[in-house]
């Protein structure tokens, strides 16, 4: 009979909604432990194999969380039970890599042998999952290298495992745990593999459809290929054999800045003059600058680096470019970047003043352009909404509001208002009516410490806008005719950011936001 603890979770007829609530109940009850849930699942392997893969993924996440947050959970965990659960799960179950992570966390000879066995018999689907699975081996050195190497090098034949495997080997070399490099005997294979992945990336640059038509699939496949190219360049630089120079020269011709930089660094380390020259050239490219300067310093080429690329402004432009280049952002470096303003401010989450840089970036796509202003300093980030035409003071404010985290600063959506919140919102609506706003629709009720503000969509003088008011201060931003207008959450960020910056930086050049300006109506 199916165990009551997992009653609404297992079997082909399980209701995903009910299962979600049951997972939450288990997590909040503090009456269950991860090892116990694993044992229960192993008592009914047939039912587990026929269960909804998505529900099982949620259950695996819960088991992993319970074990990781318990002081004694891992100590009582049997690695063989973890491996058996990995075996009985259906192929499509998500979060299976979390079981591999648990095996790596145990760091015993038995658990690591099982880890390698399961990785090769059922490799994680994504390289990022594989990297997470074996990450504990780079966070702890209380395991013996021969428990893992050279056995784990069999993982090089699997695309999702190759990069994390090499990263682990490279980490051991750098930490002084291994000499010579554990993959040295695989050098011919590594050179061949770099040639293959470089060729594939070159074909992708000529035809982006090389990896498919689906954007998510293309990004995942490209990310995996780039990760492998980077790991291979690093590995070959550490092995230090001249036979790798030919394949590295093939790689350095790719357009991808990160791959170029890794190949140039590897060639420079091997004493190749063209590699050194290319590395110094990359220090002038914002998207590659930070890494190229680091490698140049590491290789004793720092005196040849132009001092201008080490300035705070150049660093801010490089940080913005690198952030934009990440796959989860734009995926490619911007056409241009420029710091448009810098201020030293007291900033949310920081005790002391920090330098905050506003960086304008632009992408040119033939006859179309995309531009915006992001921030670097306390954090690197760019809004999806277009803030480029806002006053500089307001750009600082909207990013400060976005970055602020506090238990007493939050919003409640209109469809979740209680009676008291509806009454508060009605007062804000009346105030906006008096100011001449029309077609008012509540969006959010914002709480800022002991103050409240209503955020709405509305029209003013026939123009659609978002507007926020606390009864004293009112700010609106037009949405009509904007490709990427501010949404209600963005406007609340602007509201609270204004308050914070003018409170904590009264003499730092922040404008008095109580005065009306072109972008707002303050009364």
Residue pairs with C-beta under 8 A, 6 or more apart in sequence:
2 10
2 11
2 44
2 47
3 40
3 43
3 44
5 26
5 32
5 37
5 40
6 37
6 40
6 41
6 59
7 22
8 14
8 15
8 18
8 19
8 21
8 22
9 19
9 22
9 23
9 51
9 55
9 56
9 59
10 41
10 44
10 47
10 48
10 51
10 55
11 47
11 50
11 51
12 50
12 51
12 52
14 51
14 52
14 55
16 52
16 54
16 55
19 52
19 55
19 58
20 58
23 58
23 59
23 62
26 32
26 37
26 62
27 62
27 65
27 66
32 66
33 66
33 67
33 70
33 73
33 76
34 62
34 63
34 64
34 65
34 66
34 67
34 70
34 73
34 77
35 67
35 73
35 76
35 77
35 78
35 81
37 59
37 62
37 63
37 66
38 63
38 77
38 81
38 82
38 85
39 81
41 48
41 59
41 85
41 88
42 81
42 84
42 85
42 88
45 88
48 56
48 85
48 88
48 89
48 90
49 88
49 89
49 90
50 90
51 90
53 90
53 92
53 93
53 94
54 94
56 89
56 90
56 93
56 94
56 95
57 93
57 94
57 95
58 95
60 89
60 93
60 94
60 95
60 96
60 98
60 99
61 95
61 98
63 98
64 95
64 98
64 99
64 101
64 102
66 73
67 73
67 74
67 77
67 102
68 74
68 105
74 102
74 105
74 106
77 102
77 106
79 103
79 106
79 108
79 110
79 111
79 114
80 110
80 114
82 99
82 102
82 103
82 111
82 114
83 99
83 103
83 114
83 117
83 118
85 99
86 96
86 99
86 100
86 118
86 122
87 118
89 96
96 122
96 124
97 124
97 129
97 130
97 132
97 133
98 133
99 118
100 115
100 118
100 119
100 124
100 130
100 133
100 134
101 132
101 133
101 135
101 136
103 111
103 112
103 114
103 115
103 118
104 111
104 112
104 115
104 133
104 134
104 135
104 136
104 137
105 136
106 112
107 136
107 137
107 140
107 142
107 143
108 143
109 144
109 147
112 137
112 143
112 147
112 148
113 147
113 151
115 133
115 134
116 148
116 151
116 152
116 154
116 155
119 130
119 133
119 134
119 152
119 155
119 158
119 161
120 154
120 155
120 158
120 161
123 130
123 155
123 158
123 160
123 161
124 130
124 133
124 160
124 161
125 160
126 160
126 220
126 224
127 159
127 160
127 161
127 162
127 163
127 164
127 223
127 224
127 227
127 228
128 223
129 160
130 160
130 161
130 163
130 164
131 163
131 164
131 167
133 164
134 164
134 165
134 168
137 143
137 148
137 168
138 167
138 168
138 171
141 175
141 177
145 172
145 177
145 178
145 182
148 168
149 169
149 172
149 178
149 182
150 182
150 185
152 165
152 168
153 165
153 169
153 182
153 183
153 186
155 161
155 162
155 165
156 162
156 165
156 166
156 183
156 186
156 189
156 193
159 224
159 228
160 224
162 193
162 228
162 231
163 224
163 227
163 228
163 230
163 231
164 231
166 183
166 228
166 231
166 232
166 234
166 235
167 231
167 234
169 178
169 181
169 182
169 183
169 235
170 181
170 231
170 234
170 235
170 238
172 178
172 182
173 179
173 181
173 182
173 238
174 238
180 239
181 235
181 238
181 239
183 190
183 235
183 239
184 239
187 236
187 239
187 241
187 243
187 244
190 232
190 235
190 236
190 239
190 244
191 236
191 243
191 244
191 246
191 247
193 228
193 232
194 229
194 232
194 233
194 236
194 244
194 247
194 248
194 250
194 251
195 247
195 250
197 225
197 228
197 229
197 232
198 229
198 247
198 250
198 251
198 254
198 259
199 250
200 210
200 225
201 225
201 226
201 229
201 254
201 256
201 259
202 253
202 254
203 210
204 210
204 211
204 222
204 225
205 254
205 255
205 256
208 218
211 217
211 218
211 221
211 222
211 225
212 218
212 221
219 327
219 331
222 327
222 331
223 327
226 256
226 258
226 259
229 251
229 254
229 256
229 259
229 262
229 263
230 258
230 259
230 262
233 248
233 251
233 259
233 262
233 263
233 265
233 266
234 262
234 266
236 244
236 247
236 248
236 266
237 265
237 266
237 269
237 270
240 269
240 270
242 270
244 266
244 270
245 267
245 270
245 272
248 263
248 266
248 267
248 270
248 272
248 275
249 263
249 267
249 272
249 274
251 259
251 260
251 262
251 263
252 260
252 263
252 264
252 267
252 274
252 275
252 278
254 260
254 263
257 282
257 285
257 287
257 288
257 325
257 333
258 288
258 291
258 325
260 278
260 282
260 288
261 279
261 282
261 288
261 291
261 292
261 295
262 291
263 275
264 275
264 276
264 278
264 279
264 282
264 292
264 295
265 275
265 279
265 291
265 292
265 295
265 299
266 275
267 274
267 275
267 276
267 278
267 279
268 275
268 276
268 279
268 295
268 296
268 299
268 301
269 275
269 299
276 299
276 301
279 292
279 295
279 296
279 299
279 301
280 292
280 296
280 301
280 304
280 305
282 288
282 289
282 292
283 289
283 292
283 293
283 296
283 305
283 306
283 309
284 306
284 309
285 292
285 333
286 314
286 317
286 318
286 320
286 321
286 322
286 333
286 334
286 337
287 318
287 321
287 322
287 325
287 333
287 334
289 309
289 314
289 315
289 317
289 318
289 321
290 315
290 318
290 319
290 322
293 302
293 305
293 309
293 310
296 302
296 304
296 305
297 305
308 314
309 318
312 342
312 355
312 357
313 339
313 342
313 357
316 339
316 342
316 357
316 359
316 376
316 377
317 337
317 338
317 339
317 359
319 376
319 380
320 334
320 337
320 359
320 361
320 374
320 376
320 380
320 382
321 333
321 334
321 337
321 361
322 380
323 329
323 374
323 376
323 380
323 381
323 382
324 330
324 332
324 333
324 334
324 361
324 374
324 382
325 331
325 332
325 333
329 382
330 363
332 363
334 361
334 362
334 363
335 362
335 363
335 364
336 361
336 362
337 359
337 360
337 361
337 362
338 359
338 360
338 361
339 357
339 358
339 359
339 360
340 358
340 359
340 360
340 373
340 392
341 357
341 358
341 392
341 395
341 396
342 355
342 356
342 357
342 358
343 355
343 356
343 396
343 508
343 509
344 353
344 354
344 355
344 356
344 508
345 353
345 354
345 356
345 396
345 400
345 501
345 504
345 505
345 508
345 510
346 352
346 353
346 504
346 505
346 508
347 353
347 354
347 356
347 377
347 378
347 400
347 403
348 378
348 400
348 403
348 404
348 405
348 500
349 378
349 403
349 404
349 405
350 378
354 377
354 378
355 377
356 375
356 376
356 377
356 378
356 396
356 399
357 375
357 376
357 377
358 373
358 374
358 375
358 392
358 395
358 396
359 373
359 374
359 375
359 376
360 371
360 372
360 373
360 388
361 371
361 372
361 373
361 374
361 382
362 369
362 370
362 371
363 369
363 370
363 371
371 388
372 382
372 383
372 386
372 387
372 388
372 484
373 382
373 387
373 388
373 395
374 380
374 381
374 382
374 383
375 381
375 382
375 395
375 396
375 399
378 403
379 403
381 399
381 402
381 403
383 398
383 399
383 402
383 490
384 484
385 484
385 485
385 486
385 487
385 490
386 482
386 483
386 484
386 485
387 394
387 395
387 398
387 486
390 398
390 519
391 511
391 517
391 518
391 519
393 501
393 510
393 511
393 513
394 494
394 498
394 519
394 520
396 497
396 501
396 510
397 494
397 497
397 498
397 500
397 501
397 513
398 486
398 490
398 493
398 494
398 497
399 493
399 497
400 497
400 500
400 501
401 492
401 493
401 494
401 495
401 496
401 497
401 498
401 500
402 490
402 493
402 497
404 496
404 497
404 500
406 449
408 447
408 448
408 449
408 450
409 447
409 448
409 449
409 496
410 446
410 447
411 444
411 445
411 446
411 447
411 455
411 489
411 492
412 421
412 444
412 445
412 447
413 443
413 444
414 425
414 441
414 442
414 443
414 444
414 445
417 425
417 442
417 445
421 445
424 445
424 452
424 454
425 442
425 445
425 454
427 454
427 471
428 453
428 454
428 456
428 469
428 470
428 471
429 440
429 442
429 454
429 456
431 469
431 471
431 474
432 440
432 454
432 456
432 458
432 467
432 469
432 474
433 440
435 469
435 474
435 521
435 523
436 460
436 461
437 456
437 458
437 459
437 460
437 467
437 476
438 458
438 459
438 460
439 457
439 458
439 459
440 456
440 457
440 458
441 456
441 457
441 458
442 454
442 455
442 456
443 455
443 456
443 457
443 466
443 488
444 454
444 455
444 488
444 489
444 492
445 452
445 453
445 454
445 455
446 452
446 453
446 454
446 455
446 468
446 492
446 495
446 496
448 495
448 496
448 499
451 470
452 470
453 468
453 469
453 470
453 492
453 495
454 468
454 469
454 470
455 466
455 467
455 468
455 488
455 489
455 491
455 492
455 495
456 466
456 467
456 468
456 488
457 464
457 465
457 466
457 467
457 479
457 488
458 464
458 465
458 466
458 467
458 476
459 465
460 467
460 476
460 521
463 478
463 480
464 478
464 479
464 480
465 476
465 477
465 478
465 479
465 480
466 476
466 477
466 479
466 485
466 486
466 487
466 488
466 490
466 491
467 474
467 475
467 476
467 477
467 491
468 474
468 475
468 476
468 488
468 491
468 492
468 494
468 495
469 475
470 495
472 523
473 495
473 513
473 514
473 522
473 523
474 520
474 521
474 522
474 523
475 491
475 494
475 495
475 498
475 519
475 520
475 521
475 522
476 491
476 520
476 521
477 485
477 486
477 491
477 494
477 519
477 520
478 485
479 485
479 486
486 494
498 513
499 513
501 510
502 510
502 512
502 513
511 517
513 522
514 522
515 522
516 522
516 523
